[in-house]
C-alpha cells in the first residue's frame, strides 16, 4: 500500500517521518496532498482515512479529500465534499474555487 518513499522526493519523506514520530500530527494533510500531487491516490486516501478518523471535521483534510475526488473525475463525491466544507465555512475560498471547478467539469454554469 505504501509507495517506495525513496522515489517520491523530500516532501513525502519529511511528512512520513513526522507522522512516524507523532502519529497524531496534522502532517497527515500535507502528506496526503503530496501523494495526491504525485498521482498516488490510494496512498492519499489511506493517509486521509487514518487522520480523519480522529479529526473528522478538520477542514484542510476535507479539502485534500475533495481535491482527490476532483482529480480522479469523481465529481459527485468532490461536490458533496466541498458542499460539506461550505456548510461549515461558507467563505472558504479554496472550497468555493474547487466547487466552481467541479461545476465547470460537469458543465453546470448556473
C-alpha positions in Angstrom: 0.0 0.0 0.0 2.7 2.5 0.9 4.8 3.7 -2.1 8.6 3.4 -2.1 9.5 6.7 -0.4 12.9 7.0 -1.8 11.4 7.5 -5.2 8.9 10.2 -4.2 11.1 13.1 -3.0 11.9 15.0 0.1 8.4 16.4 0.8 6.8 13.0 1.1 9.8 11.7 3.1 9.7 14.6 5.5 5.9 14.3 6.3 6.2 10.5 6.5 9.0 10.9 9.1 6.9 13.5 11.0 3.9 11.1 11.2 6.2 8.2 12.2 7.4 10.3 15.2 4.0 11.7 16.1 1.1 9.6 14.6 -1.4 12.2 15.8 0.4 15.0 13.9 -1.5 17.2 11.5 1.2 16.3 9.0 -1.2 13.8 7.5 -2.8 16.6 5.5 0.3 17.8 3.6 1.4 14.2 3.2 -1.9 13.2 1.6 -1.7 16.3 -0.6 1.8 15.4 -1.7 0.6 11.9 -2.6 -2.3 13.4 -4.5 0.0 15.8 -6.4 2.1 12.7 -7.4 -0.9 10.8 -8.6 -0.8 8.3 -5.7 -4.4 8.5 -4.8 -4.6 5.1 -2.9 -1.9 6.4 -0.5 -3.6 9.8 -0.2 -6.9 8.2 0.7 -5.3 5.8 3.2 -3.5 8.7 5.0 -6.7 10.8 5.0 -8.8 7.9 6.3 -6.5 7.4 9.2 -6.1 11.1 10.0 -9.7 12.0 9.6 -10.6 9.1 11.9 -9.5 11.3 14.8 -10.1 14.7 13.1 -13.3 14.2 11.0 -14.2 17.9 10.9 -10.7 19.2 10.1 -11.3 21.4 7.0 -7.8 21.2 5.4 -8.1 17.4 5.4 -11.6 17.6 3.8 -10.2 20.0 1.1 -7.5 17.5 0.2 -10.1 14.7 0.1 -12.3 16.8 -2.2 -9.3 17.6 -4.4 -8.5 13.9 -4.7 -12.0 13.2 -5.9 -11.8 16.1 -8.3 -8.5 14.9 -9.7 -10.0 11.4 -10.2 -13.0 12.8 -12.0 -15.4 11.7 -9.3 -17.4 14.9 -9.5 -20.4 13.8 -7.3 -18.1 12.9 -4.4 -16.0 16.1 -4.9 -19.1 18.2 -5.0 -20.5 16.6 -1.8 -17.2 17.1 0.0 -16.9 20.8 -1.0 -20.6 21.3 -0.1 -19.9 19.9 3.4 -17.0 22.3 3.8 -19.1 25.2 2.7 -21.8 24.4 5.2 -19.1 24.7 7.9 -17.3 27.7 6.4 -19.3 29.4 3.7 -16.4 31.8 2.9 -13.7 29.1 2.4 -12.1 30.3 -0.8 -10.4 27.0 -1.7 -13.7 25.2 -1.3 -15.6 27.8 -3.4 -12.9 27.7 -6.1 -12.9 23.9 -6.1 -16.7 23.8 -6.3 -16.5 26.1 -9.3 -14.1 23.7 -10.9 -16.4 20.7 -10.2 -19.3 22.6 -11.8 -17.2 23.5 -14.9 -16.3 19.9 -15.4 -20.0 19.0 -15.0 -20.9 21.8 -17.4 -23.2 23.3 -14.8 -22.8 27.0 -15.1 -25.7 28.2 -13.1 
